[in-house]
Structure formats: C-alpha cells, structure tokens
Amino acid sequence: MTLHIEHHPERGRFQAIVEGRTCVADYRLADGVITITHTEVPPPLEGRGIAGELVQALLDHARAQGLKVRPLCSYARAYMRRHPATAGLLA
C-alpha cells in the first residue's frame, strides 16, 4: 500500500486519510528534538502497516532536518527497536 502522507507542522502531525479515516503520528518539536507523542490508526485499518509508514515518514523528516527523536509513544518506541538503522536518531 502506498500512502499519501501529509506533514502538518503547525499541528505537529503526519497524517494519511485511508478509506475516509484519519491516521496520525503526532509529535512535539523543541530544542532540536522531535518527541513522538501518539500514533493512531482506526481499528478497521489496523494491520496494514499504516502506523509504520507514518512513523517512518516522521523519522525520515527528522533525519533530513538533523533532528533527534524521543519516542514517547509505545508504538514508535517499538518501531525504532525493530529497525536498528533508526538508533542514531535517538535523543
């Protein structure tokens, strides 16, 4: 599945609309650190890799901007553990 992911920096959010439902990865940015606070995919859409694509888009953005990442969200923390290449982004 290829998602159309939008970044809304004014809201601290990466989001995708899938089948009319909003899927999100929310964050806060301060002092060069993106803190991932929440990911959410509506239950009917779970299991399709949507949350992973949202988190990866957020991590790609952090890397491109030279930012560090603090994954407070349990999903984002687990995602980063499963993808060791992201370890260099950890704050």
Secondary structure, 3 states (H helix, E strand, C coil): CCCCCEEECCCCEEEEEECCEEEEEEEEEECCEEEEEEEECCHHHCCCCHHHHHHHHHHHHHHHHCCEEEECCHHHHHHHHHCHHHHHHEC
